[in-house]
């Protein structure tokens, strides 16, 4: 059974409880005990997409993506912590190095929207990219906990 940790969110940059519940419920349903974690990729966007339909500005679009990204970031960090506890010292070092390389890759990939478009829409496009890539990474690491 997949269990995801969610705690009290004291900081303003922490995910809200409703968004967390929606995404965690989706992951549990999509990637149940016998399903592949890749099936849970259908959960990416379940918070941001409805929000984006109501967005009236690029700032609103950024908030929609940031709201969902906060949940995925929380899941990613908790999964990283739990996975690290299962690994020996050498594997922990490799996990850390892998994550550091991924962060650089994500930031360069999503930052390219600024380099290419150089306009107002680059901001929400970059925010959507960071949300999507963070979600994919969280699901990737979750797969190691449940294989």
N, CA, C and O atoms as a MOPAC input file, in Angstrom:
PM7 MOZYME 1SCF
protein

 N      0.83400 1    -1.17700 1     0.00000 1
 C      0.00000 1     0.00000 1     0.00000 1
 C      0.88100 1     1.24300 1     0.00000 1
 O      1.90400 1     1.28300 1     0.68400 1
 N      0.49500 1     2.23100 1    -0.74800 1
 C      1.25100 1     3.46100 1    -0.81800 1
 C      0.76600 1     4.39200 1     0.27700 1
 O     -0.42800 1     4.66900 1     0.39200 1
 N      1.70500 1     4.87200 1     1.08100 1
 C      1.37100 1     5.86100 1     2.09400 1
 C      2.28200 1     7.04900 1     1.89500 1
 O      3.49900 1     6.90500 1     1.78300 1
 N      1.68800 1     8.21000 1     1.85200 1
 C      2.43200 1     9.43700 1     1.68100 1
 C      2.30100 1    10.24400 1     2.95400 1
 O      1.23700 1    10.28400 1     3.57100 1
 N      3.36600 1    10.87300 1     3.33400 1
 C      3.33900 1    11.66600 1     4.55600 1
 C      2.83300 1    13.06400 1     4.25000 1
 O      3.29500 1    13.70900 1     3.30900 1
 N      1.89600 1    13.52100 1     5.03500 1
 C      1.49800 1    14.91600 1     4.97100 1
 C      1.40200 1    15.41500 1     6.39600 1
 O      0.83900 1    14.75700 1     7.27100 1
 N      1.94700 1    16.55600 1     6.60300 1
 C      1.94600 1    17.09200 1     7.94800 1
 C      1.24400 1    18.42000 1     7.99300 1
 O      0.64600 1    18.86300 1     7.01200 1
 N      1.32500 1    19.04600 1     9.13800 1
 C      0.77100 1    20.38000 1     9.28500 1
 C      1.63600 1    21.33600 1     8.47900 1
 O      2.85700 1    21.18900 1     8.43600 1
 N      1.01900 1    22.29600 1     7.85500 1
 C      1.73500 1    23.22100 1     6.99200 1
 C      1.76300 1    24.58800 1     7.64000 1
 O      0.83600 1    25.38100 1     7.48000 1
 N      2.82400 1    24.86000 1     8.36900 1
 C      2.93200 1    26.10900 1     9.09700 1
 C      3.46500 1    27.25000 1     8.23100 1
 O      3.14600 1    28.41400 1     8.47200 1
 N      4.26300 1    26.92300 1     7.23800 1
 C      4.86400 1    27.96300 1     6.41600 1
 C      3.95600 1    28.28900 1     5.24500 1
 O      3.20700 1    27.44000 1     4.76200 1
 N      4.03600 1    29.53700 1     4.79500 1
 C      3.17600 1    29.96600 1     3.69700 1
 C      3.54600 1    29.30500 1     2.38000 1
 O      2.69900 1    29.20400 1     1.49200 1
 N      4.78700 1    28.84900 1     2.22400 1
 C      5.18200 1    28.20000 1     0.98000 1
 C      4.91700 1    26.69800 1     1.01800 1
 O      5.30600 1    25.97500 1     0.10100 1
 N      4.27600 1    26.24300 1     2.04500 1
 C      3.92600 1    24.83000 1     2.17500 1
 C      2.61800 1    24.57100 1     1.43900 1
 O      1.80100 1    25.47800 1     1.28300 1
 N      2.42000 1    23.35600 1     0.99400 1
 C      1.18600 1    23.05100 1     0.26600 1
 C     -0.03200 1    23.12100 1     1.17600 1
 O      0.04400 1    22.84900 1     2.37400 1
 N     -1.15100 1    23.49300 1     0.57500 1
 C     -2.36900 1    23.51000 1     1.37400 1
 C     -2.93300 1    22.09700 1     1.47900 1
 O     -2.66500 1    21.23800 1     0.63900 1
 N     -3.71300 1    21.88000 1     2.52200 1
 C     -4.21200 1    20.53800 1     2.83200 1
 C     -5.09600 1    19.97000 1     1.72800 1
 O     -5.01500 1    18.77900 1     1.42700 1
 N     -5.93000 1    20.79600 1     1.12700 1
 C     -6.82500 1    20.30800 1     0.07100 1
 C     -6.06800 1    19.82700 1    -1.15400 1
 O     -6.37900 1    18.77300 1    -1.70900 1
 N     -5.07300 1    20.59700 1    -1.57500 1
 C     -4.26300 1    20.20700 1    -2.73200 1
 C     -3.47600 1    18.94300 1    -2.42200 1
 O     -3.35500 1    18.05700 1    -3.26800 1
 N     -2.94500 1    18.86200 1    -1.21400 1
 C     -2.19400 1    17.67700 1    -0.80600 1
 C     -3.07700 1    16.44200 1    -0.84100 1
 O     -2.67900 1    15.40500 1    -1.37200 1
 N     -4.26800 1    16.54800 1    -0.27900 1
 C     -5.19400 1    15.40500 1    -0.25700 1
 C     -5.54900 1    14.97400 1    -1.67500 1
 O     -5.55000 1    13.78000 1    -1.97300 1
 N     -5.84800 1    15.92200 1    -2.54800 1
 C     -6.21900 1    15.58800 1    -3.92800 1
 C     -5.10700 1    14.82200 1    -4.63600 1
 O     -5.36200 1    13.81200 1    -5.29200 1
 N     -3.88500 1    15.29900 1    -4.50200 1
 C     -2.76900 1    14.64500 1    -5.19400 1
 C     -2.45000 1    13.29600 1    -4.55800 1
 O     -2.23700 1    12.31500 1    -5.27200 1
 N     -2.41400 1    13.23200 1    -3.23600 1
 C     -2.11700 1    11.95500 1    -2.58100 1
 C     -3.18400 1    10.91000 1    -2.89200 1
 O     -2.85900 1     9.74700 1    -3.13300 1
 N     -4.45300 1    11.31200 1    -2.88800 1
 C     -5.52800 1    10.36900 1    -3.24000 1
 C     -5.36900 1     9.88600 1    -4.67700 1
 O     -5.57200 1     8.70700 1    -4.96500 1
 N     -5.01200 1    10.78700 1    -5.56700 1
 C     -4.81900 1    10.41100 1    -6.96400 1
 C     -3.67100 1     9.40900 1    -7.10400 1
 O     -3.79500 1     8.41700 1    -7.82200 1
 N     -2.56500 1     9.66600 1    -6.42400 1
 C     -1.42200 1     8.75600 1    -6.50100 1
 C     -1.80900 1     7.38300 1    -5.96700 1
 O     -1.48500 1     6.36500 1    -6.57800 1
 N     -2.48700 1     7.35000 1    -4.85100 1
 C     -2.89100 1     6.06900 1    -4.25900 1
 C     -3.79700 1     5.29400 1    -5.19800 1
 O     -3.68800 1     4.07300 1    -5.30400 1
 N     -4.68400 1     5.99400 1    -5.87400 1
 C     -5.60700 1     5.34100 1    -6.80400 1
 C     -4.88600 1     4.88800 1    -8.07100 1
 O     -5.05900 1     3.75500 1    -8.51900 1
 N     -4.08700 1     5.76900 1    -8.63900 1
 C     -3.42100 1     5.47600 1    -9.91400 1
 C     -2.30700 1     4.45600 1    -9.77100 1
 O     -2.07400 1     3.65400 1   -10.67500 1
 N     -1.62200 1     4.48300 1    -8.64300 1
 C     -0.44800 1     3.61900 1    -8.47700 1
 C     -0.65600 1     2.65800 1    -7.32900 1
 O      0.25200 1     2.42300 1    -6.53200 1
 N     -1.84100 1     2.10700 1    -7.24500 1
 C     -2.13300 1     1.15800 1    -6.18500 1
 C     -1.06200 1     0.09700 1    -6.04600 1
 O     -0.07500 1     0.11700 1    -6.78100 1
 N     -1.23600 1    -0.81800 1    -5.12800 1
 C     -0.19200 1    -1.76900 1    -4.79000 1
 C      0.37900 1    -2.54900 1    -5.96400 1
 O      1.54300 1    -2.94600 1    -5.91700 1
 N     -0.39700 1    -2.78100 1    -7.01000 1
 C      0.11600 1    -3.59600 1    -8.11200 1
 C      0.35400 1    -2.79800 1    -9.38900 1
 O      0.79000 1    -3.36900 1   -10.38900 1
 N      0.08200 1    -1.50800 1    -9.38400 1
 C      0.23900 1    -0.69600 1   -10.58700 1
 C      1.62300 1    -0.06300 1   -10.62900 1
 O      2.28700 1     0.08100 1    -9.60200 1
 N      2.03900 1     0.30400 1   -11.80800 1
 C      3.32700 1     0.97600 1   -11.97200 1
 C      3.19800 1     2.43000 1   -11.54200 1
 O      2.14700 1     3.04400 1   -11.72500 1
 N      4.26600 1     2.98300 1   -10.97200 1
 C      4.24500 1     4.38000 1   -10.55900 1
 C      4.03400 1     5.30300 1   -11.75600 1
 O      3.52400 1     6.41100 1   -11.59600 1
 N      4.41900 1     4.86100 1   -12.94900 1
 C      4.23500 1     5.70900 1   -14.12700 1
 C      2.76500 1     6.02200 1   -14.37700 1
 O      2.44000 1     7.04600 1   -14.98000 1
 N      1.87800 1     5.14900 1   -13.91800 1
 C      0.44200 1     5.41200 1   -14.06100 1
 C      0.03200 1     6.64500 1   -13.26400 1
 O     -0.95400 1     7.30200 1   -13.59800 1
 N      0.77800 1     6.95800 1   -12.22200 1
 C      0.46200 1     8.11000 1   -11.38500 1
 C      0.78200 1     9.43100 1   -12.07800 1
 O      0.41900 1    10.49200 1   -11.56900 1
 N      1.45600 1     9.39000 1   -13.23000 1
 C      1.71800 1    10.64300 1   -13.95300 1
 C      0.41800 1    11.32300 1   -14.36800 1
 O      0.41100 1    12.52100 1   -14.64900 1
 N     -0.67300 1    10.57800 1   -14.40800 1
 C     -1.96400 1    11.19700 1   -14.70500 1
 C     -2.38900 1    12.15800 1   -13.60200 1
 O     -3.31000 1    12.95100 1   -13.79700 1
 N     -1.73700 1    12.09900 1   -12.45900 1
 C     -2.05000 1    12.98900 1   -11.34000 1
 C     -1.41500 1    14.36200 1   -11.50400 1
 O     -1.80400 1    15.30900 1   -10.82000 1
 N     -0.46300 1    14.47800 1   -12.38200 1
 C      0.19500 1    15.76700 1   -12.59600 1
 C     -0.80100 1    16.71900 1   -13.25400 1
 O     -1.34100 1    16.43400 1   -14.32200 1
 N     -1.02600 1    17.82800 1   -12.60800 1
 C     -1.94500 1    18.83100 1   -13.14200 1
 C     -3.32000 1    18.82300 1   -12.51600 1
 O     -4.14400 1    19.67100 1   -12.85900 1
 N     -3.60300 1    17.89800 1   -11.61100 1
 C     -4.96600 1    17.84000 1   -11.07300 1
 C     -5.31100 1    19.03700 1   -10.19900 1
 O     -6.48800 1    19.33600 1    -9.99700 1
 N     -4.32000 1    19.71200 1    -9.69000 1
 C     -4.56000 1    20.92800 1    -8.91100 1
 C     -4.38800 1    22.16500 1    -9.79300 1
 O     -5.21400 1    23.07800 1    -9.75300 1
 N     -3.32500 1    22.19600 1   -10.58300 1
 C     -3.03700 1    23.39600 1   -11.36900 1
 C     -3.96800 1    23.59600 1   -12.56100 1
 O     -4.32700 1    24.73300 1   -12.86800 1
 N     -4.36600 1    22.52700 1   -13.23500 1
 C     -5.16900 1    22.67900 1   -14.44400 1
 C     -6.51000 1    23.35800 1   -14.19200 1
 O     -6.83300 1    24.31100 1   -14.90200 1
 N     -7.31300 1    22.91700 1   -13.21300 1
 C     -8.56600 1    23.63200 1   -12.96000 1
 C     -8.33400 1    25.08900 1   -12.54400 1
 O     -9.10000 1    25.97900 1   -12.91300 1
 N     -7.29400 1    25.31200 1   -11.78900 1
 C     -6.94900 1    26.67000 1   -11.35700 1
 C     -6.59900 1    27.54900 1   -12.55200 1
 O     -7.02900 1    28.70000 1   -12.63200 1
 N     -5.81500 1    27.00200 1   -13.48000 1
 C     -5.39200 1    27.76800 1   -14.65100 1
 C     -6.57300 1    28.20700 1   -15.50800 1
 O     -6.51900 1    29.24900 1   -16.16200 1
 N     -7.63700 1    27.41200 1   -15.50400 1
 C     -8.82900 1    27.77600 1   -16.28500 1
 C     -9.48300 1    29.04200 1   -15.75000 1
 O    -10.19500 1    29.73300 1   -16.47800 1
 N     -9.24100 1    29.34500 1   -14.47800 1
 C     -9.81500 1    30.53100 1   -13.83900 1
 C     -8.82500 1    31.69500 1   -13.77400 1
 O     -9.20300 1    32.80200 1   -13.39200 1
 N     -7.57100 1    31.46100 1   -14.14000 1
 C     -6.53000 1    32.48500 1   -14.01300 1
 C     -6.82300 1    33.67500 1   -14.92300 1
 O     -7.25900 1    33.51900 1   -16.06400 1
 N     -6.57500 1    34.85300 1   -14.39000 1
 C     -6.83100 1    36.07500 1   -15.14900 1
 C     -5.54000 1    36.82700 1   -15.49600 1
 O     -5.57400 1    37.81600 1   -16.22800 1
 N     -4.41900 1    36.36400 1   -14.97600 1
 C     -3.14700 1    37.03300 1   -15.23400 1
 C     -2.01900 1    36.00800 1   -15.18400 1
 O     -2.21300 1    34.86900 1   -14.75800 1
 N     -0.84500 1    36.43200 1   -15.62700 1
 C      0.30300 1    35.53400 1   -15.52400 1
 C      0.64300 1    35.27500 1   -14.05600 1
 O      1.10500 1    34.18700 1   -13.71300 1
 N      0.42100 1    36.25400 1   -13.19600 1
 C      0.65900 1    36.05000 1   -11.75700 1
 C     -0.27500 1    34.97200 1   -11.22200 1
 O      0.13600 1    34.13800 1   -10.41600 1
 N     -1.53600 1    34.98600 1   -11.66900 1
 C     -2.48400 1    33.93600 1   -11.27400 1
 C     -1.99900 1    32.58000 1   -11.77300 1
 O     -2.06900 1    31.58700 1   -11.04900 1
 N     -1.50900 1    32.53900 1   -13.00300 1
 C     -1.01600 1    31.28400 1   -13.56900 1
 C      0.16100 1    30.75400 1   -12.75200 1
 O      0.24300 1    29.55700 1   -12.47400 1
 N      1.06400 1    31.64400 1   -12.37400 1
 C      2.19200 1    31.23400 1   -11.54200 1
 C      1.71800 1    30.67400 1   -10.21200 1
 O      2.23400 1    29.65800 1    -9.74700 1
 N      0.74200 1    31.32800 1    -9.59600 1
 C      0.21100 1    30.83900 1    -8.31700 1
 C     -0.42100 1    29.45800 1    -8.46700 1
 O     -0.27800 1    28.61500 1    -7.58200 1
 N     -1.11000 1    29.22200 1    -9.56400 1
 C     -1.71700 1    27.90700 1    -9.80100 1
 C     -0.63300 1    26.82600 1    -9.85600 1
 O     -0.74400 1    25.79000 1    -9.20100 1
 N      0.40000 1    27.07900 1   -10.63300 1
 C      1.48700 1    26.10500 1   -10.75700 1
 C      2.26600 1    25.96600 1    -9.45700 1
 O      2.65600 1    24.86300 1    -9.07500 1
 N      2.48900 1    27.07600 1    -8.78500 1
 C      3.23100 1    27.03400 1    -7.52700 1
 C      2.45600 1    26.28700 1    -6.44100 1
 O      3.05400 1    25.60500 1    -5.60900 1
 N      1.14400 1    26.41200 1    -6.44800 1
 C      0.31200 1    25.71300 1    -5.46200 1
 C      0.47900 1    24.20200 1    -5.59500 1
 O      0.64200 1    23.50000 1    -4.59700 1
 N      0.43900 1    23.70900 1    -6.82100 1
 C      0.61300 1    22.27400 1    -7.03300 1
 C      2.06100 1    21.85400 1    -6.81900 1
 O      2.32300 1    20.80300 1    -6.23500 1
 N      2.98900 1    22.65700 1    -7.28300 1
 C      4.40400 1    22.32600 1    -7.12900 1
 C      4.77400 1    22.17900 1    -5.66300 1
 O      5.61300 1    21.34600 1    -5.32100 1
 N      4.16500 1    22.97100 1    -4.79100 1
 C      4.45600 1    22.86100 1    -3.36100 1
 C      4.11400 1    21.47400 1    -2.83400 1
 O      4.83200 1    20.94000 1    -1.98800 1
 N      3.03000 1    20.88800 1    -3.32200 1
 C      2.64600 1    19.53500 1    -2.90700 1
 C      3.66600 1    18.53200 1    -3.41600 1
 O      4.15700 1    17.69300 1    -2.66100 1
 N      3.98600 1    18.62500 1    -4.71200 1
 C      4.94200 1    17.67700 1    -5.28800 1
 C      6.31300 1    17.81300 1    -4.63900 1
 O      7.00300 1    16.81600 1    -4.42900 1
 N      6.70900 1    19.03300 1    -4.32400 1
 C      7.98800 1    19.24800 1    -3.67300 1
 C      8.00000 1    18.60700 1    -2.29000 1
 O      9.00600 1    18.02500 1    -1.88400 1
 N      6.90000 1    18.70900 1    -1.57300 1
 C      6.78300 1    18.08200 1    -0.26200 1
 C      6.86500 1    16.55500 1    -0.38900 1
 O      7.55800 1    15.89800 1     0.38800 1
 N      6.16300 1    16.00600 1    -1.36100 1
 C      6.19800 1    14.56000 1    -1.59800 1
 C      7.61500 1    14.13400 1    -1.98900 1
 O      8.12000 1    13.12100 1    -1.50600 1
 N      8.25000 1    14.91100 1    -2.86200 1
 C      9.61400 1    14.60800 1    -3.29600 1
 C     10.57600 1    14.59600 1    -2.10700 1
 O     11.35900 1    13.65900 1    -1.95200 1
 N     10.52000 1    15.61600 1    -1.28200 1
 C     11.43300 1    15.69700 1    -0.14000 1
 C     11.19400 1    14.58000 1     0.87200 1
 O     12.14600 1    14.00200 1     1.39600 1
 N      9.94400 1    14.27900 1     1.14300 1
 C      9.63500 1    13.20200 1     2.08700 1
 C     10.05900 1    11.84700 1     1.50900 1
 O     10.57800 1    11.00000 1     2.23700 1
 N      9.84400 1    11.64200 1     0.22400 1
 C     10.24000 1    10.38800 1    -0.41700 1
 C     11.75600 1    10.23900 1    -0.41200 1
 O     12.27700 1     9.15700 1    -0.14200 1
 N     12.45600 1    11.31600 1    -0.70800 1
 C     13.92200 1    11.31300 1    -0.66700 1
 C     14.40400 1    10.91100 1     0.73300 1
 O     15.29600 1    10.07500 1     0.87500 1
 N     13.81000 1    11.50900 1     1.74900 1
 C     14.19000 1    11.20400 1     3.13200 1
 C     13.93500 1     9.73300 1     3.45400 1
 O     14.80100 1     9.06500 1     4.01900 1
 N     12.76700 1     9.22800 1     3.10300 1
 C     12.41900 1     7.83700 1     3.39200 1
 C     13.28200 1     6.86600 1     2.59800 1
 O     13.69900 1     5.83200 1     3.12100 1
 N     13.55100 1     7.19300 1     1.34100 1
 C     14.38700 1     6.33000 1     0.50800 1
 C     15.80300 1     6.28300 1     1.07500 1
 O     16.41900 1     5.21900 1     1.13300 1
 N     16.31300 1     7.43100 1     1.48800 1
 C     17.65100 1     7.47500 1     2.05600 1
 C     17.81500 1     6.56100 1     3.25200 1
 O     18.88500 1     5.98800 1     3.45400 1
 N     16.76900 1     6.41800 1     4.04800 1
 C     16.81900 1     5.54500 1     5.22200 1
 C     16.94500 1     4.07100 1     4.84800 1
 O     17.41900 1     3.26400 1     5.64800 1
 N     16.52400 1     3.72000 1     3.64000 1
 C     16.59100 1     2.32700 1     3.18400 1
 C     17.94500 1     1.97200 1     2.57100 1
 O     18.22200 1     0.79900 1     2.32400 1
 N     18.78300 1     2.96800 1     2.32500 1
 C     20.01900 1     2.75400 1     1.57700 1
 C     21.23400 1     2.70200 1     2.49200 1
 O     21.23300 1     3.25200 1     3.59300 1
 N     22.26500 1     2.03100 1     2.00800 1
 C     23.53800 1     2.06600 1     2.74200 1
 C     24.23200 1     3.39300 1     2.43100 1
 O     23.75700 1     4.17400 1     1.60600 1
 N     25.35500 1     3.63300 1     3.09800 1
 C     26.05000 1     4.92300 1     2.98900 1
 C     26.46100 1     5.24200 1     1.54700 1
 O     26.31200 1     6.37600 1     1.09200 1
 N     26.97400 1     4.24600 1     0.83700 1
 C     27.39400 1     4.47500 1    -0.54500 1
 C     26.19600 1     4.83500 1    -1.42300 1
 O     26.27600 1     5.76200 1    -2.22900 1
 N     25.09300 1     4.11300 1    -1.27200 1
 C     23.89100 1     4.39400 1    -2.05600 1
 C     23.32000 1     5.77000 1    -1.69400 1
 O     22.82800 1     6.48700 1    -2.56600 1
 N     23.38200 1     6.13400 1    -0.42800 1
 C     22.90300 1     7.45400 1    -0.01900 1
 C     23.68100 1     8.55700 1    -0.72800 1
 O     23.09600 1     9.54200 1    -1.17900 1
 N     24.99300 1     8.39400 1    -0.82600 1
 C     25.81400 1     9.37300 1    -1.53500 1
 C     25.44600 1     9.46600 1    -3.00000 1
 O     25.38900 1    10.55800 1    -3.56500 1
 N     25.19600 1     8.32700 1    -3.61200 1
 C     24.80400 1     8.31600 1    -5.02200 1
 C     23.42800 1     8.93700 1    -5.22100 1
 O     23.19600 1     9.63800 1    -6.20500 1
 N     22.51600 1     8.68100 1    -4.28800 1
 C     21.18800 1     9.30500 1    -4.34800 1
 C     21.32000 1    10.82800 1    -4.24800 1
 O     20.69500 1    11.56300 1    -5.01200 1
 N     22.13200 1    11.29100 1    -3.30600 1
 C     22.34300 1    12.73000 1    -3.12600 1
 C     22.92200 1    13.34800 1    -4.39500 1
 O     22.45200 1    14.39100 1    -4.85000 1
 N     23.95000 1    12.70400 1    -4.97200 1
 C     24.57300 1    13.21700 1    -6.19600 1
 C     23.58000 1    13.23600 1    -7.35000 1
 O     23.54200 1    14.18500 1    -8.13400 1
 N     22.78400 1    12.18600 1    -7.44600 1
 C     21.77800 1    12.09700 1    -8.50500 1
 C     20.76600 1    13.23800 1    -8.36400 1
 O     20.39600 1    13.87000 1    -9.35300 1
 N     20.32800 1    13.49700 1    -7.14500 1
 C     19.35000 1    14.56000 1    -6.91800 1
 C     19.93700 1    15.93100 1    -7.22100 1
 O     19.26300 1    16.78300 1    -7.80000 1
 N     21.17100 1    16.14500 1    -6.83800 1
 C     21.81000 1    17.43200 1    -7.12600 1
 C     21.92000 1    17.65200 1    -8.63400 1
 O     21.68700 1    18.76000 1    -9.11900 1
 N     22.26700 1    16.61900 1    -9.36300 1
 C     22.35300 1    16.72800 1   -10.82500 1
 C     20.97100 1    16.97800 1   -11.42500 1
 O     20.83400 1    17.75400 1   -12.37100 1
 N     19.95700 1    16.32800 1   -10.88000 1
 C     18.59700 1    16.52300 1   -11.38000 1
 C     18.14700 1    17.96700 1   -11.15800 1
 O     17.53700 1    18.55800 1   -12.04800 1
 N     18.43200 1    18.54000 1   -10.00300 1
 C     18.03300 1    19.92300 1    -9.71800 1
 C     18.65900 1    20.86900 1   -10.74300 1
 O     17.98400 1    21.76100 1   -11.25700 1
 N     19.92700 1    20.68100 1   -11.03600 1
 C     20.60000 1    21.51700 1   -12.03100 1
 C     19.92500 1    21.34400 1   -13.39500 1
 O     19.66200 1    22.32400 1   -14.09100 1
 N     19.64800 1    20.09600 1   -13.77000 1
 C     19.01200 1    19.81900 1   -15.05700 1
 C     17.61500 1    20.44300 1   -15.12600 1
 O     17.26800 1    21.07700 1   -16.12200 1
 N     16.81900 1    20.26400 1   -14.07700 1
 C     15.46500 1    20.84600 1   -14.05000 1
 C     15.53400 1    22.35600 1   -14.19100 1
 O     14.80400 1    22.94300 1   -14.99000 1
 N     16.40100 1    22.97900 1   -13.42500 1
 C     16.48800 1    24.44000 1   -13.45200 1
 C     16.95100 1    24.96500 1   -14.80300 1
 O     16.45100 1    25.98800 1   -15.27200 1
 N     17.89400 1    24.28400 1   -15.43200 1
 C     18.34800 1    24.70800 1   -16.76100 1
 C     17.26100 1    24.47000 1   -17.81100 1
 O     17.03200 1    25.31100 1   -18.68000 1
 N     16.60300 1    23.33400 1   -17.72300 1
 C     15.53400 1    23.01500 1   -18.67400 1
 C     14.40000 1    24.02200 1   -18.57200 1
 O     13.97600 1    24.58800 1   -19.57900 1
 N     13.91500 1    24.24300 1   -17.37800 1
 C     12.76700 1    25.14400 1   -17.20100 1
 C     13.16100 1    26.60400 1   -17.37700 1
 O     12.33600 1    27.42700 1   -17.77300 1
 N     14.41300 1    26.92800 1   -17.08800 1
 C     14.90000 1    28.28400 1   -17.30800 1
 C     15.00300 1    28.65400 1   -18.77700 1
 O     15.06400 1    29.83400 1   -19.12200 1
 N     15.02200 1    27.64800 1   -19.64300 1
 C     15.13900 1    27.92200 1   -21.07600 1
 C     13.92100 1    28.66800 1   -21.62200 1
 O     14.02000 1    29.34400 1   -22.64600 1
 N     12.78100 1    28.55200 1   -20.95400 1
 C     11.60800 1    29.32800 1   -21.38300 1
 C     11.92800 1    30.81600 1   -21.36600 1
 O     11.50800 1    31.55500 1   -22.25600 1
 N     12.67100 1    31.25700 1   -20.35700 1
 C     13.08000 1    32.66400 1   -20.28300 1
 C     14.03300 1    33.00200 1   -21.42800 1
 O     13.91800 1    34.05800 1   -22.04900 1
 N     14.95900 1    32.11300 1   -21.69800 1
 C     15.94500 1    32.36900 1   -22.74600 1
 C     15.30400 1    32.40300 1   -24.12800 1
 O     15.68600 1    33.20500 1   -24.98100 1
 N     14.33800 1    31.53700 1   -24.33800 1
 C     13.75100 1    31.41000 1   -25.66700 1
 C     12.64600 1    32.44400 1   -25.91500 1
 O     12.66700 1    33.14800 1   -26.92500 1
 N     11.68100 1    32.53400 1   -24.98900 1
 C     10.51900 1    33.39800 1   -25.21800 1
 C     10.74500 1    34.84000 1   -24.77400 1
 O     10.23500 1    35.76100 1   -25.41100 1
 N     11.48400 1    35.05200 1   -23.71600 1
 C     11.82700 1    36.38700 1   -23.23600 1
 C     10.63400 1    37.32100 1   -23.11800 1
 O     10.76200 1    38.51600 1   -23.38500 1
 N      9.50600 1    36.81800 1   -22.73400 1
 C      8.32200 1    37.66300 1   -22.60400 1
 C      7.48100 1    37.26600 1   -21.40800 1
 O      7.87600 1    36.42100 1   -20.60400 1
 N      6.34300 1    37.87100 1   -21.30500 1
 C      5.45000 1    37.68200 1   -20.17100 1
 C      5.06600 1    36.22300 1   -19.97000 1
 O      4.98900 1    35.75200 1   -18.83500 1
 N      4.82900 1    35.51600 1   -21.04500 1
 C      4.37600 1    34.12600 1   -20.91500 1
 C      5.49100 1    33.17700 1   -20.48400 1
 O      5.21600 1    32.04000 1   -20.09900 1
 N      6.74300 1    33.62600 1   -20.54500 1
 C      7.84700 1    32.76300 1   -20.11600 1
 C      7.70700 1    32.38900 1   -18.63800 1
 O      8.06000 1    31.27900 1   -18.24000 1
 N      7.20000 1    33.30100 1   -17.84000 1
 C      7.07500 1    33.04300 1   -16.40300 1
 C      6.13000 1    31.88300 1   -16.09000 1
 O      6.54000 1    30.94800 1   -15.40300 1
 N      4.87100 1    31.90500 1   -16.56900 1
 C      4.00800 1    30.75400 1   -16.27600 1
 C      4.44600 1    29.46900 1   -16.98100 1
 O      4.18900 1    28.37200 1   -16.48600 1
 N      5.10000 1    29.60100 1   -18.12800 1
 C      5.59600 1    28.40300 1   -18.80500 1
 C      6.71900 1    27.77500 1   -17.98900 1
 O      6.77700 1    26.55200 1   -17.86100 1
 N      7.59800 1    28.58200 1   -17.44400 1
 C      8.67700 1    28.07200 1   -16.59600 1
 C      8.10000 1    27.48100 1   -15.31400 1
 O      8.55300 1    26.43100 1   -14.86000 1
 N      7.10400 1    28.14600 1   -14.72500 1
 C      6.47800 1    27.62900 1   -13.49800 1
 C      5.80000 1    26.28500 1   -13.75600 1
 O      5.87300 1    25.38100 1   -12.92300 1
 N      5.14300 1    26.15400 1   -14.90300 1
 C      4.50200 1    24.88300 1   -15.25500 1
 C      5.55700 1    23.79800 1   -15.44400 1
 O      5.35400 1    22.65200 1   -15.04100 1
 N      6.66100 1    24.15100 1   -16.04500 1
 C      7.75600 1    23.20000 1   -16.25500 1
 C      8.30800 1    22.71100 1   -14.92000 1
 O      8.49400 1    21.50900 1   -14.73000 1
 N      8.57100 1    23.62800 1   -13.99900 1
 C      9.09900 1    23.24700 1   -12.68800 1
 C      8.10100 1    22.34400 1   -11.96300 1
 O      8.49900 1    21.35800 1   -11.34400 1
 N      6.81500 1    22.67200 1   -12.03400 1
 C      5.78600 1    21.83300 1   -11.42100 1
 C      5.82300 1    20.42700 1   -12.01100 1
 O      5.86200 1    19.43700 1   -11.28000 1
 N      5.81000 1    20.35000 1   -13.32300 1
 C      5.76400 1    19.05500 1   -14.00800 1
 C      7.01600 1    18.22600 1   -13.71900 1
 O      6.91900 1    17.03800 1   -13.41200 1
 N      8.17600 1    18.84700 1   -13.81800 1
 C      9.42200 1    18.11100 1   -13.59100 1
 C      9.56100 1    17.67200 1   -12.13300 1
 O     10.06800 1    16.58400 1   -11.86000 1
 N      9.11800 1    18.50400 1   -11.20400 1
 C      9.16100 1    18.13200 1    -9.78600 1
 C      8.22400 1    16.96000 1    -9.52800 1
 O      8.57600 1    16.03200 1    -8.80000 1
 N      7.04100 1    16.99600 1   -10.11700 1
 C      6.08700 1    15.89200 1    -9.96500 1
 C      6.66200 1    14.59700 1   -10.53200 1
 O      6.59700 1    13.55000 1    -9.88900 1
 N      7.21800 1    14.66900 1   -11.72200 1
 C      7.80200 1    13.47300 1   -12.34100 1
 C      8.92400 1    12.90900 1   -11.47800 1
 O      9.06300 1    11.69200 1   -11.35000 1
 N      9.72000 1    13.78900 1   -10.89100 1
 C     10.82700 1    13.31300 1   -10.06000 1
 C     10.30400 1    12.67400 1    -8.77900 1
 O     10.82600 1    11.65200 1    -8.33300 1
 N      9.28300 1    13.27100 1    -8.19100 1
 C      8.69000 1    12.68600 1    -6.98500 1
 C      8.17300 1    11.27500 1    -7.28600 1
 O      8.38100 1    10.35600 1    -6.49400 1
 N      7.51200 1    11.10900 1    -8.41000 1
 C      6.99200 1     9.79500 1    -8.78800 1
 C      8.12300 1     8.81600 1    -9.09600 1
 O      8.02600 1     7.63100 1    -8.77500 1
 N      9.17700 1     9.30200 1    -9.70900 1
 C     10.34600 1     8.46300 1    -9.99100 1
 C     10.91800 1     7.89700 1    -8.69200 1
 O     11.17200 1     6.69700 1    -8.59100 1
 N     11.11800 1     8.76100 1    -7.70400 1
 C     11.67000 1     8.29500 1    -6.43500 1
 C     10.68000 1     7.41800 1    -5.67400 1
 O     11.08800 1     6.46000 1    -5.01700 1
 N      9.40200 1     7.72500 1    -5.75300 1
 C      8.39900 1     6.86800 1    -5.10900 1
 C      8.48000 1     5.43900 1    -5.64500 1
 O      8.27000 1     4.47500 1    -4.90800 1
 N      8.78300 1     5.31800 1    -6.91700 1
 C      8.90100 1     3.98600 1    -7.51600 1
 C      9.93700 1     3.12300 1    -6.82900 1
 O      9.77800 1     1.90300 1    -6.78000 1
 N     10.99300 1     3.71600 1    -6.29500 1
 C     12.00800 1     2.94600 1    -5.58000 1
 C     11.51700 1     2.46100 1    -4.22100 1
 O     11.98500 1     1.44400 1    -3.71000 1
 N     10.58400 1     3.18700 1    -3.64700 1
 C     10.03000 1     2.75300 1    -2.35300 1
 C      9.05300 1     1.59900 1    -2.51100 1
 O      8.85200 1     0.81400 1    -1.58400 1
 N      8.44700 1     1.49900 1    -3.69300 1
 C      7.35500 1     0.53400 1    -3.86300 1
 C      7.60100 1    -0.48100 1    -4.95400 1
 O      6.65300 1    -1.01300 1    -5.53100 1
 N      8.87400 1    -0.76200 1    -5.24900 1
 C      9.09600 1    -1.82900 1    -6.25300 1
 C      9.37200 1    -3.14100 1    -5.57800 1
 O      9.58200 1    -4.14900 1    -6.25200 1

